[in-house]
Amino acid sequence: MSARETALAALLRVDENEGYSNLVLDKALRDSSLDDRDRALVTALFYGVLERRITLDAALEPYLARRKEKRDPVVWEILRMAAYQIYYMDKIPDSAAVNEAVTLAKAAGKGKAAGFVNGLLRSLLRQKGTAVFPPQRQNRLQQLSVRNSCPVWMLQMWESTYGEQVTRELLEVSFCRPPLFARVNSLRTTKEELIRLLAEEGVQAVSVPFLPNALELTNTGAVAQGTCFQNGLFHIQDTSSQLCSLLLGAKPGETVYDVCAAPGGKAFTVAEQMQELGHILAFDLYKGKVGLIRKGAERLGLSCVTAAVRDALRDEKPLPPADRILCDVPCSGLGILRRKPEIRYKSREAIDSLPDLQYRILCRSSALLRPGGTMIYSTCTLNPAENGENARRFLREHKDFAALPLNLPAGVRRTVSEPDYQLTLFPQTNRTDGFFISAFRKEE
């Protein structure tokens, strides 16, 4: 398959199967025989079209004879790809974008639509120099939606919660490639030694000022294939998750439960902070994900981490009280749009069903904590219903728990005003993923 055929197949797979974009793209590239240049084109087209879907649709729709007619998903994805090349990829001539779209339609078995594709894109090109791009909308929020390819309802939620300026900054950074961070396995090496060893592999690593044993990696290539990774000297983990693990405050000799642990990064960081002294039970609902936790712990040499299948909502099997519990619940993922841009197109109904599920997991997990113990509730989303509202509700309805102020490391900055037991991290402030952390203490 050509680069454009590979990108089209990957985009359709995300649409049809609601697959995670990073996993879909990795598989598409792994199964291809493309050279580095074509692989780079696939990646640019794939993520670019996903990120700009609303904008691209708004640019294409004026050239439809009947805008509400049923669209062939394959043909429409081809048109989006062509429009993305026309508006965002300066190195590709407009004529080439059109011609390749026609060729792609034929290769995809849509030969009858080739004339339609050609005609629509030629019309778009004729207007390109005069038509305003992104297309204009009279309503401010609709214009913001088209410009930033973000649903209106999401913009309304962010503006009402965080304010217009924070929302605007969040939208701007959502199109940037996220930095890559690693957590040093302090049981096997030091930060300084790992920086030296990674340099020998051609990977540049620099310290993260506000987190011990955190590194930012650049020039990584296939970092998981390197000797340092294979020898368990580090694991990849965003600084938001590293901070969450640090704020849990686990000490050597304690028992910790990570109730929604896959793929295990937080459990691994906590184990290293505990110096492998104590016991961490890392649970997940699915056997395959539990296998990933076990594999990761084995690579890092973390014998204190035990992974097991457990339903955080329904498992009645008794467990001894834990000293600390990490409750990082399934969420809408609105804090990781830079990594998975398809998340921005989730239905509001699907997201609205999550807070109740999260709250029930939080309540069930709290029963496993000993008096005097600490519990962290966290998500990788920016949605007040999943974050602060759940945290406040928990305190209202559980009088045996109290808010536990977060002892933030120097250098971690707050973006919005919130209680001292809560922290919402924004990518534009601390270069982390969007993330929420809250802490509770069970009364003696």
TORKOL-4160 file (C-alpha; in steps of 0.2 Angstrom, whole numbers, padded with zeros to 4 digits, m for minus):
444
<pt num="1" X="0000" Y="0000" Z="0000"/>
<pt num="2" X="0005" Y="0018" Z="m0003"/>
<pt num="3" X="0008" Y="0031" Z="0011"/>
<pt num="4" X="m0010" Y="0038" Z="0007"/>
<pt num="5" X="m0018" Y="0021" Z="0007"/>
<pt num="6" X="m0010" Y="0017" Z="0023"/>
<pt num="7" X="m0016" Y="0033" Z="0031"/>
<pt num="8" X="m0034" Y="0031" Z="0024"/>
<pt num="9" X="m0035" Y="0013" Z="0031"/>
<pt num="10" X="m0029" Y="0019" Z="0048"/>
<pt num="11" X="m0041" Y="0033" Z="0049"/>
<pt num="12" X="m0056" Y="0022" Z="0044"/>
<pt num="13" X="m0051" Y="0010" Z="0057"/>
<pt num="14" X="m0052" Y="0023" Z="0071"/>
<pt num="15" X="m0069" Y="0029" Z="0064"/>
<pt num="16" X="m0076" Y="0011" Z="0062"/>
<pt num="17" X="m0069" Y="0002" Z="0077"/>
<pt num="18" X="m0066" Y="0017" Z="0089"/>
<pt num="19" X="m0048" Y="0011" Z="0091"/>
<pt num="20" X="m0035" Y="0021" Z="0100"/>
<pt num="21" X="m0026" Y="0032" Z="0087"/>
<pt num="22" X="m0008" Y="0028" Z="0093"/>
<pt num="23" X="m0011" Y="0009" Z="0093"/>
<pt num="24" X="m0020" Y="0010" Z="0076"/>
<pt num="25" X="m0006" Y="0020" Z="0068"/>
<pt num="26" X="0008" Y="0009" Z="0076"/>
<pt num="27" X="0000" Y="m0007" Z="0069"/>
<pt num="28" X="m0002" Y="0001" Z="0052"/>
<pt num="29" X="0016" Y="0007" Z="0051"/>
<pt num="30" X="0022" Y="m0010" Z="0058"/>
<pt num="31" X="0012" Y="m0019" Z="0044"/>
<pt num="32" X="0018" Y="m0008" Z="0030"/>
<pt num="33" X="0034" Y="m0009" Z="0020"/>
<pt num="34" X="0036" Y="0010" Z="0018"/>
<pt num="35" X="0052" Y="0020" Z="0020"/>
<pt num="36" X="0055" Y="0033" Z="0033"/>
<pt num="37" X="0049" Y="0047" Z="0022"/>
<pt num="38" X="0033" Y="0039" Z="0018"/>
<pt num="39" X="0030" Y="0034" Z="0036"/>
<pt num="40" X="0032" Y="0052" Z="0041"/>
<pt num="41" X="0019" Y="0057" Z="0028"/>
<pt num="42" X="0007" Y="0043" Z="0035"/>
<pt num="43" X="0009" Y="0050" Z="0053"/>
<pt num="44" X="0007" Y="0068" Z="0047"/>
<pt num="45" X="m0009" Y="0064" Z="0037"/>
<pt num="46" X="m0016" Y="0053" Z="0050"/>
<pt num="47" X="m0014" Y="0064" Z="0065"/>
<pt num="48" X="m0018" Y="0080" Z="0055"/>
<pt num="49" X="m0034" Y="0074" Z="0049"/>
<pt num="50" X="m0039" Y="0068" Z="0066"/>
<pt num="51" X="m0035" Y="0084" Z="0074"/>
<pt num="52" X="m0043" Y="0095" Z="0061"/>
<pt num="53" X="m0059" Y="0085" Z="0057"/>
<pt num="54" X="m0072" Y="0099" Z="0062"/>
<pt num="55" X="m0062" Y="0112" Z="0053"/>
<pt num="56" X="m0059" Y="0101" Z="0037"/>
<pt num="57" X="m0078" Y="0097" Z="0037"/>
<pt num="58" X="m0083" Y="0115" Z="0038"/>
<pt num="59" X="m0071" Y="0119" Z="0023"/>
<pt num="60" X="m0078" Y="0105" Z="0012"/>
<pt num="61" X="m0097" Y="0106" Z="0016"/>
<pt num="62" X="m0100" Y="0122" Z="0006"/>
<pt num="63" X="m0095" Y="0113" Z="m0010"/>
<pt num="64" X="m0108" Y="0099" Z="m0008"/>
<pt num="65" X="m0124" Y="0100" Z="m0018"/>
<pt num="66" X="m0134" Y="0094" Z="m0004"/>
<pt num="67" X="m0125" Y="0096" Z="0012"/>
<pt num="68" X="m0136" Y="0084" Z="0022"/>
<pt num="69" X="m0135" Y="0070" Z="0010"/>
<pt num="70" X="m0128" Y="0054" Z="0017"/>
<pt num="71" X="m0109" Y="0053" Z="0014"/>
<pt num="72" X="m0099" Y="0038" Z="0010"/>
<pt num="73" X="m0087" Y="0037" Z="0024"/>
<pt num="74" X="m0072" Y="0031" Z="0013"/>
<pt num="75" X="m0075" Y="0045" Z="0001"/>
<pt num="76" X="m0077" Y="0058" Z="0014"/>
<pt num="77" X="m0061" Y="0053" Z="0023"/>
<pt num="78" X="m0052" Y="0055" Z="0006"/>
<pt num="79" X="m0059" Y="0072" Z="0004"/>
<pt num="80" X="m0053" Y="0077" Z="0022"/>
<pt num="81" X="m0035" Y="0070" Z="0018"/>
<pt num="82" X="m0035" Y="0081" Z="0002"/>
<pt num="83" X="m0041" Y="0096" Z="0011"/>
<pt num="84" X="m0028" Y="0094" Z="0025"/>
<pt num="85" X="m0014" Y="0093" Z="0012"/>
<pt num="86" X="m0021" Y="0109" Z="0003"/>
<pt num="87" X="m0023" Y="0119" Z="0019"/>
<pt num="88" X="m0009" Y="0113" Z="0031"/>
<pt num="89" X="0004" Y="0105" Z="0021"/>
<pt num="90" X="0013" Y="0118" Z="0011"/>
<pt num="91" X="0026" Y="0106" Z="0003"/>
<pt num="92" X="0013" Y="0097" Z="m0006"/>
<pt num="93" X="0007" Y="0106" Z="m0022"/>
<pt num="94" X="m0012" Y="0108" Z="m0022"/>
<pt num="95" X="m0014" Y="0099" Z="m0039"/>
<pt num="96" X="m0004" Y="0084" Z="m0032"/>
<pt num="97" X="m0016" Y="0083" Z="m0017"/>
<pt num="98" X="m0031" Y="0083" Z="m0029"/>
<pt num="99" X="m0024" Y="0070" Z="m0041"/>
<pt num="100" X="m0018" Y="0059" Z="m0027"/>
<pt num="101" X="m0036" Y="0060" Z="m0020"/>
<pt num="102" X="m0043" Y="0054" Z="m0036"/>
<pt num="103" X="m0031" Y="0040" Z="m0037"/>
<pt num="104" X="m0034" Y="0035" Z="m0019"/>
<pt num="105" X="m0053" Y="0034" Z="m0023"/>
<pt num="106" X="m0050" Y="0022" Z="m0037"/>
<pt num="107" X="m0038" Y="0012" Z="m0027"/>
<pt num="108" X="m0051" Y="0011" Z="m0013"/>
<pt num="109" X="m0064" Y="0004" Z="m0024"/>
<pt num="110" X="m0073" Y="0020" Z="m0026"/>
<pt num="111" X="m0070" Y="0023" Z="m0044"/>
<pt num="112" X="m0088" Y="0030" Z="m0047"/>
<pt num="113" X="m0085" Y="0044" Z="m0035"/>
<pt num="114" X="m0068" Y="0049" Z="m0043"/>
<pt num="115" X="m0077" Y="0062" Z="m0053"/>
<pt num="116" X="m0086" Y="0069" Z="m0038"/>
<pt num="117" X="m0069" Y="0070" Z="m0028"/>
<pt num="118" X="m0061" Y="0079" Z="m0042"/>
<pt num="119" X="m0075" Y="0091" Z="m0045"/>
<pt num="120" X="m0077" Y="0096" Z="m0027"/>
<pt num="121" X="m0058" Y="0098" Z="m0024"/>
<pt num="122" X="m0056" Y="0108" Z="m0040"/>
<pt num="123" X="m0071" Y="0120" Z="m0034"/>
<pt num="124" X="m0062" Y="0121" Z="m0017"/>
<pt num="125" X="m0046" Y="0126" Z="m0025"/>
<pt num="126" X="m0054" Y="0139" Z="m0036"/>
<pt num="127" X="m0061" Y="0148" Z="m0020"/>
<pt num="128" X="m0045" Y="0145" Z="m0010"/>
<pt num="129" X="m0038" Y="0162" Z="m0013"/>
<pt num="130" X="m0054" Y="0172" Z="m0009"/>
<pt num="131" X="m0063" Y="0161" Z="0004"/>
<pt num="132" X="m0059" Y="0164" Z="0022"/>
<pt num="133" X="m0051" Y="0149" Z="0031"/>
<pt num="134" X="m0056" Y="0143" Z="0043"/>
<pt num="135" X="m0074" Y="0146" Z="0037"/>
<pt num="136" X="m0083" Y="0160" Z="0046"/>
<pt num="137" X="m0097" Y="0157" Z="0059"/>
<pt num="138" X="m0108" Y="0171" Z="0066"/>
<pt num="139" X="m0108" Y="0163" Z="0084"/>
<pt num="140" X="m0092" Y="0166" Z="0094"/>
<pt num="141" X="m0092" Y="0148" Z="0101"/>
<pt num="142" X="m0096" Y="0140" Z="0084"/>
<pt num="143" X="m0082" Y="0150" Z="0076"/>
<pt num="144" X="m0070" Y="0144" Z="0090"/>
<pt num="145" X="m0076" Y="0127" Z="0087"/>
<pt num="146" X="m0072" Y="0127" Z="0068"/>
<pt num="147" X="m0055" Y="0136" Z="0071"/>
<pt num="148" X="m0050" Y="0123" Z="0084"/>
<pt num="149" X="m0059" Y="0108" Z="0079"/>
<pt num="150" X="m0067" Y="0106" Z="0096"/>
<pt num="151" X="m0086" Y="0103" Z="0099"/>
<pt num="152" X="m0096" Y="0118" Z="0105"/>
<pt num="153" X="m0102" Y="0108" Z="0121"/>
<pt num="154" X="m0084" Y="0105" Z="0126"/>
<pt num="155" X="m0079" Y="0123" Z="0124"/>
<pt num="156" X="m0094" Y="0129" Z="0134"/>
<pt num="157" X="m0089" Y="0117" Z="0148"/>
<pt num="158" X="m0071" Y="0123" Z="0148"/>
<pt num="159" X="m0075" Y="0141" Z="0148"/>
<pt num="160" X="m0088" Y="0140" Z="0161"/>
<pt num="161" X="m0076" Y="0130" Z="0173"/>
<pt num="162" X="m0059" Y="0137" Z="0168"/>
<pt num="163" X="m0062" Y="0154" Z="0160"/>
<pt num="164" X="m0060" Y="0160" Z="0142"/>
<pt num="165" X="m0041" Y="0163" Z="0143"/>
<pt num="166" X="m0037" Y="0146" Z="0150"/>
<pt num="167" X="m0048" Y="0138" Z="0137"/>
<pt num="168" X="m0040" Y="0147" Z="0123"/>
<pt num="169" X="m0022" Y="0142" Z="0129"/>
<pt num="170" X="m0028" Y="0124" Z="0131"/>
<pt num="171" X="m0034" Y="0124" Z="0113"/>
<pt num="172" X="m0018" Y="0131" Z="0107"/>
<pt num="173" X="m0007" Y="0118" Z="0115"/>
<pt num="174" X="m0019" Y="0104" Z="0110"/>
<pt num="175" X="m0011" Y="0104" Z="0093"/>
<pt num="176" X="0007" Y="0103" Z="0099"/>
<pt num="177" X="0016" Y="0086" Z="0100"/>
<pt num="178" X="0017" Y="0081" Z="0118"/>
<pt num="179" X="0034" Y="0079" Z="0127"/>
<pt num="180" X="0040" Y="0062" Z="0131"/>
<pt num="181" X="0045" Y="0059" Z="0149"/>
<pt num="182" X="0053" Y="0044" Z="0158"/>
<pt num="183" X="0054" Y="0038" Z="0176"/>
<pt num="184" X="0071" Y="0032" Z="0182"/>
<pt num="185" X="0071" Y="0015" Z="0190"/>
<pt num="186" X="0081" Y="0021" Z="0205"/>
<pt num="187" X="0083" Y="0003" Z="0211"/>
<pt num="188" X="0094" Y="m0001" Z="0196"/>
<pt num="189" X="0103" Y="0015" Z="0192"/>
<pt num="190" X="0104" Y="0034" Z="0195"/>
<pt num="191" X="0097" Y="0048" Z="0185"/>
<pt num="192" X="0115" Y="0054" Z="0181"/>
<pt num="193" X="0120" Y="0037" Z="0175"/>
<pt num="194" X="0105" Y="0034" Z="0165"/>
<pt num="195" X="0107" Y="0051" Z="0156"/>
<pt num="196" X="0125" Y="0045" Z="0151"/>
<pt num="197" X="0119" Y="0028" Z="0145"/>
<pt num="198" X="0105" Y="0035" Z="0135"/>
<pt num="199" X="0117" Y="0047" Z="0127"/>
<pt num="200" X="0127" Y="0032" Z="0121"/>
<pt num="201" X="0111" Y="0026" Z="0112"/>
<pt num="202" X="0109" Y="0043" Z="0104"/>
<pt num="203" X="0094" Y="0048" Z="0116"/>
<pt num="204" X="0095" Y="0065" Z="0124"/>
<pt num="205" X="0089" Y="0066" Z="0142"/>
<pt num="206" X="0087" Y="0080" Z="0154"/>
<pt num="207" X="0081" Y="0082" Z="0172"/>
<pt num="208" X="0063" Y="0088" Z="0176"/>
<pt num="209" X="0066" Y="0101" Z="0189"/>
<pt num="210" X="0051" Y="0098" Z="0200"/>
<pt num="211" X="0051" Y="0079" Z="0200"/>
<pt num="212" X="0065" Y="0067" Z="0207"/>
<pt num="213" X="0070" Y="0054" Z="0195"/>
<pt num="214" X="0060" Y="0061" Z="0180"/>
<pt num="215" X="0068" Y="0064" Z="0163"/>
<pt num="216" X="0062" Y="0072" Z="0147"/>
<pt num="217" X="0068" Y="0062" Z="0132"/>
<pt num="218" X="0071" Y="0069" Z="0114"/>
<pt num="219" X="0078" Y="0061" Z="0099"/>
<pt num="220" X="0071" Y="0044" Z="0105"/>
<pt num="221" X="0068" Y="0034" Z="0089"/>
<pt num="222" X="0062" Y="0017" Z="0094"/>
<pt num="223" X="0066" Y="0020" Z="0113"/>
<pt num="224" X="0058" Y="0003" Z="0119"/>
<pt num="225" X="0070" Y="m0006" Z="0108"/>
<pt num="226" X="0085" Y="0001" Z="0116"/>
<pt num="227" X="0097" Y="m0008" Z="0129"/>
<pt num="228" X="0092" Y="0004" Z="0143"/>
<pt num="229" X="0074" Y="0001" Z="0141"/>
<pt num="230" X="0076" Y="m0018" Z="0139"/>
<pt num="231" X="0087" Y="m0019" Z="0155"/>
<pt num="232" X="0073" Y="m0011" Z="0165"/>
<pt num="233" X="0082" Y="0006" Z="0169"/>
<pt num="234" X="0067" Y="0016" Z="0166"/>
<pt num="235" X="0049" Y="0016" Z="0161"/>
<pt num="236" X="0039" Y="0029" Z="0150"/>
<pt num="237" X="0027" Y="0040" Z="0161"/>
<pt num="238" X="0021" Y="0057" Z="0159"/>
<pt num="239" X="0025" Y="0069" Z="0173"/>
<pt num="240" X="0007" Y="0071" Z="0178"/>
<pt num="241" X="0006" Y="0052" Z="0183"/>
<pt num="242" X="0023" Y="0053" Z="0191"/>
<pt num="243" X="0017" Y="0068" Z="0202"/>
<pt num="244" X="0001" Y="0058" Z="0206"/>
<pt num="245" X="0012" Y="0043" Z="0212"/>
<pt num="246" X="0023" Y="0055" Z="0222"/>
<pt num="247" X="0008" Y="0063" Z="0231"/>
<pt num="248" X="0002" Y="0046" Z="0236"/>
<pt num="249" X="0016" Y="0047" Z="0249"/>
<pt num="250" X="0019" Y="0028" Z="0250"/>
<pt num="251" X="0033" Y="0023" Z="0262"/>
<pt num="252" X="0043" Y="0008" Z="0263"/>
<pt num="253" X="0035" Y="m0007" Z="0271"/>
<pt num="254" X="0017" Y="m0001" Z="0267"/>
<pt num="255" X="0003" Y="m0010" Z="0258"/>
<pt num="256" X="m0004" Y="m0001" Z="0243"/>
<pt num="257" X="m0018" Y="m0005" Z="0231"/>
<pt num="258" X="m0019" Y="0002" Z="0214"/>
<pt num="259" X="m0037" Y="m0002" Z="0209"/>
<pt num="260" X="m0037" Y="0002" Z="0191"/>
<pt num="261" X="m0019" Y="0000" Z="0187"/>
<pt num="262" X="m0016" Y="m0005" Z="0169"/>
<pt num="263" X="m0003" Y="m0002" Z="0161"/>
<pt num="264" X="0005" Y="m0001" Z="0178"/>
<pt num="265" X="0016" Y="0015" Z="0177"/>
<pt num="266" X="0010" Y="0022" Z="0193"/>
<pt num="267" X="0012" Y="0006" Z="0203"/>
<pt num="268" X="0030" Y="0004" Z="0196"/>
<pt num="269" X="0034" Y="0022" Z="0202"/>
<pt num="270" X="0027" Y="0019" Z="0219"/>
<pt num="271" X="0036" Y="0003" Z="0221"/>
<pt num="272" X="0053" Y="0012" Z="0217"/>
<pt num="273" X="0048" Y="0026" Z="0229"/>
<pt num="274" X="0045" Y="0012" Z="0242"/>
<pt num="275" X="0062" Y="0005" Z="0238"/>
<pt num="276" X="0054" Y="m0012" Z="0235"/>
<pt num="277" X="0050" Y="m0013" Z="0253"/>
<pt num="278" X="0031" Y="m0017" Z="0255"/>
<pt num="279" X="0018" Y="m0024" Z="0244"/>
<pt num="280" X="0008" Y="m0016" Z="0230"/>
<pt num="281" X="m0007" Y="m0025" Z="0223"/>
<pt num="282" X="m0011" Y="m0019" Z="0205"/>
<pt num="283" X="m0028" Y="m0023" Z="0199"/>
<pt num="284" X="m0037" Y="m0022" Z="0182"/>
<pt num="285" X="m0053" Y="m0029" Z="0175"/>
<pt num="286" X="m0045" Y="m0037" Z="0160"/>
<pt num="287" X="m0034" Y="m0052" Z="0160"/>
<pt num="288" X="m0024" Y="m0045" Z="0145"/>
<pt num="289" X="m0020" Y="m0029" Z="0154"/>
<pt num="290" X="m0015" Y="m0038" Z="0170"/>
<pt num="291" X="m0003" Y="m0047" Z="0159"/>
<pt num="292" X="0005" Y="m0030" Z="0153"/>
<pt num="293" X="0007" Y="m0025" Z="0172"/>
<pt num="294" X="0016" Y="m0041" Z="0176"/>
<pt num="295" X="0027" Y="m0040" Z="0160"/>
<pt num="296" X="0032" Y="m0022" Z="0165"/>
<pt num="297" X="0035" Y="m0026" Z="0183"/>
<pt num="298" X="0046" Y="m0041" Z="0178"/>
<pt num="299" X="0056" Y="m0030" Z="0166"/>
<pt num="300" X="0059" Y="m0017" Z="0180"/>
<pt num="301" X="0063" Y="m0031" Z="0193"/>
<pt num="302" X="0049" Y="m0025" Z="0204"/>
<pt num="303" X="0045" Y="m0041" Z="0214"/>
<pt num="304" X="0034" Y="m0031" Z="0227"/>
<pt num="305" X="0021" Y="m0028" Z="0213"/>
<pt num="306" X="0008" Y="m0041" Z="0212"/>
<pt num="307" X="m0005" Y="m0040" Z="0197"/>
<pt num="308" X="m0022" Y="m0048" Z="0198"/>
<pt num="309" X="m0039" Y="m0047" Z="0189"/>
<pt num="310" X="m0052" Y="m0038" Z="0200"/>
<pt num="311" X="m0068" Y="m0029" Z="0196"/>
<pt num="312" X="m0067" Y="m0013" Z="0206"/>
<pt num="313" X="m0086" Y="m0011" Z="0206"/>
<pt num="314" X="m0091" Y="m0029" Z="0210"/>
<pt num="315" X="m0077" Y="m0039" Z="0217"/>
<pt num="316" X="m0083" Y="m0046" Z="0234"/>
<pt num="317" X="m0067" Y="m0055" Z="0238"/>
<pt num="318" X="m0061" Y="m0048" Z="0255"/>
<pt num="319" X="m0044" Y="m0039" Z="0256"/>
<pt num="320" X="m0034" Y="m0034" Z="0271"/>
<pt num="321" X="m0035" Y="m0015" Z="0274"/>
<pt num="322" X="m0022" Y="m0005" Z="0264"/>
<pt num="323" X="m0011" Y="0009" Z="0270"/>
<pt num="324" X="m0014" Y="0019" Z="0254"/>
<pt num="325" X="m0025" Y="0017" Z="0239"/>
<pt num="326" X="m0023" Y="0024" Z="0221"/>
<pt num="327" X="m0039" Y="0026" Z="0213"/>
<pt num="328" X="m0035" Y="0032" Z="0195"/>
<pt num="329" X="m0052" Y="0029" Z="0187"/>
<pt num="330" X="m0057" Y="0026" Z="0169"/>
<pt num="331" X="m0061" Y="0043" Z="0162"/>
<pt num="332" X="m0066" Y="0053" Z="0146"/>
<pt num="333" X="m0047" Y="0057" Z="0143"/>
<pt num="334" X="m0050" Y="0075" Z="0139"/>
<pt num="335" X="m0033" Y="0079" Z="0146"/>
<pt num="336" X="m0023" Y="0069" Z="0133"/>
<pt num="337" X="m0030" Y="0076" Z="0117"/>
<pt num="338" X="m0012" Y="0079" Z="0111"/>
<pt num="339" X="m0009" Y="0060" Z="0111"/>
<pt num="340" X="m0026" Y="0054" Z="0106"/>
<pt num="341" X="m0035" Y="0068" Z="0096"/>
<pt num="342" X="m0050" Y="0057" Z="0092"/>
<pt num="343" X="m0056" Y="0059" Z="0110"/>
<pt num="344" X="m0062" Y="0076" Z="0106"/>
<pt num="345" X="m0076" Y="0069" Z="0095"/>
<pt num="346" X="m0083" Y="0057" Z="0109"/>
<pt num="347" X="m0102" Y="0059" Z="0111"/>
<pt num="348" X="m0107" Y="0070" Z="0126"/>
<pt num="349" X="m0119" Y="0056" Z="0131"/>
<pt num="350" X="m0105" Y="0044" Z="0133"/>
<pt num="351" X="m0095" Y="0056" Z="0143"/>
<pt num="352" X="m0109" Y="0061" Z="0154"/>
<pt num="353" X="m0111" Y="0043" Z="0160"/>
<pt num="354" X="m0094" Y="0042" Z="0167"/>
<pt num="355" X="m0095" Y="0052" Z="0183"/>
<pt num="356" X="m0107" Y="0040" Z="0191"/>
<pt num="357" X="m0096" Y="0025" Z="0187"/>
<pt num="358" X="m0081" Y="0034" Z="0194"/>
<pt num="359" X="m0089" Y="0038" Z="0210"/>
<pt num="360" X="m0095" Y="0020" Z="0213"/>
<pt num="361" X="m0077" Y="0014" Z="0210"/>
<pt num="362" X="m0071" Y="0028" Z="0222"/>
<pt num="363" X="m0084" Y="0023" Z="0235"/>
<pt num="364" X="m0080" Y="0004" Z="0234"/>
<pt num="365" X="m0061" Y="0007" Z="0235"/>
<pt num="366" X="m0063" Y="0018" Z="0250"/>
<pt num="367" X="m0069" Y="0003" Z="0260"/>
<pt num="368" X="m0052" Y="m0006" Z="0258"/>
<pt num="369" X="m0043" Y="0008" Z="0267"/>
<pt num="370" X="m0037" Y="0007" Z="0285"/>
<pt num="371" X="m0041" Y="0021" Z="0297"/>
<pt num="372" X="m0028" Y="0034" Z="0296"/>
<pt num="373" X="m0024" Y="0029" Z="0278"/>
<pt num="374" X="m0022" Y="0040" Z="0262"/>
<pt num="375" X="m0032" Y="0038" Z="0246"/>
<pt num="376" X="m0029" Y="0047" Z="0229"/>
<pt num="377" X="m0043" Y="0049" Z="0217"/>
<pt num="378" X="m0036" Y="0054" Z="0199"/>
<pt num="379" X="m0041" Y="0056" Z="0181"/>
<pt num="380" X="m0032" Y="0061" Z="0165"/>
<pt num="381" X="m0047" Y="0072" Z="0160"/>
<pt num="382" X="m0052" Y="0090" Z="0161"/>
<pt num="383" X="m0070" Y="0089" Z="0165"/>
<pt num="384" X="m0077" Y="0096" Z="0182"/>
<pt num="385" X="m0090" Y="0082" Z="0183"/>
<pt num="386" X="m0077" Y="0069" Z="0183"/>
<pt num="387" X="m0065" Y="0078" Z="0194"/>
<pt num="388" X="m0069" Y="0091" Z="0207"/>
<pt num="389" X="m0088" Y="0087" Z="0208"/>
<pt num="390" X="m0084" Y="0069" Z="0212"/>
<pt num="391" X="m0071" Y="0073" Z="0225"/>
<pt num="392" X="m0083" Y="0085" Z="0234"/>
<pt num="393" X="m0097" Y="0073" Z="0233"/>
<pt num="394" X="m0086" Y="0060" Z="0241"/>
<pt num="395" X="m0082" Y="0071" Z="0256"/>
<pt num="396" X="m0100" Y="0076" Z="0258"/>
<pt num="397" X="m0106" Y="0058" Z="0258"/>
<pt num="398" X="m0092" Y="0050" Z="0268"/>
<pt num="399" X="m0090" Y="0058" Z="0285"/>
<pt num="400" X="m0076" Y="0046" Z="0290"/>
<pt num="401" X="m0065" Y="0054" Z="0277"/>
<pt num="402" X="m0057" Y="0071" Z="0277"/>
<pt num="403" X="m0049" Y="0082" Z="0263"/>
<pt num="404" X="m0030" Y="0080" Z="0263"/>
<pt num="405" X="m0020" Y="0095" Z="0257"/>
<pt num="406" X="m0008" Y="0091" Z="0243"/>
<pt num="407" X="0010" Y="0095" Z="0247"/>
<pt num="408" X="0015" Y="0101" Z="0230"/>
<pt num="409" X="0034" Y="0101" Z="0225"/>
<pt num="410" X="0042" Y="0118" Z="0221"/>
<pt num="411" X="0039" Y="0122" Z="0203"/>
<pt num="412" X="0022" Y="0114" Z="0201"/>
<pt num="413" X="0010" Y="0129" Z="0197"/>
<pt num="414" X="m0008" Y="0130" Z="0198"/>
<pt num="415" X="m0018" Y="0136" Z="0183"/>
<pt num="416" X="m0035" Y="0138" Z="0191"/>
<pt num="417" X="m0041" Y="0142" Z="0209"/>
<pt num="418" X="m0047" Y="0126" Z="0218"/>
<pt num="419" X="m0046" Y="0118" Z="0236"/>
<pt num="420" X="m0029" Y="0113" Z="0242"/>
<pt num="421" X="m0033" Y="0095" Z="0242"/>
<pt num="422" X="m0037" Y="0096" Z="0223"/>
<pt num="423" X="m0025" Y="0099" Z="0208"/>
<pt num="424" X="m0029" Y="0101" Z="0190"/>
<pt num="425" X="m0014" Y="0100" Z="0179"/>
<pt num="426" X="m0014" Y="0109" Z="0162"/>
<pt num="427" X="m0002" Y="0106" Z="0148"/>
<pt num="428" X="0001" Y="0124" Z="0145"/>
<pt num="429" X="0006" Y="0127" Z="0163"/>
<pt num="430" X="0017" Y="0113" Z="0168"/>
<pt num="431" X="0020" Y="0104" Z="0151"/>
<pt num="432" X="0010" Y="0089" Z="0158"/>
<pt num="433" X="m0005" Y="0080" Z="0151"/>
<pt num="434" X="m0021" Y="0087" Z="0157"/>
<pt num="435" X="m0024" Y="0078" Z="0174"/>
<pt num="436" X="m0033" Y="0079" Z="0190"/>
<pt num="437" X="m0028" Y="0074" Z="0208"/>
<pt num="438" X="m0037" Y="0074" Z="0224"/>
<pt num="439" X="m0032" Y="0067" Z="0241"/>
<pt num="440" X="m0042" Y="0060" Z="0256"/>
<pt num="441" X="m0038" Y="0054" Z="0273"/>
<pt num="442" X="m0048" Y="0041" Z="0282"/>
<pt num="443" X="m0051" Y="0046" Z="0300"/>
<pt num="444" X="m0044" Y="0036" Z="0314"/>
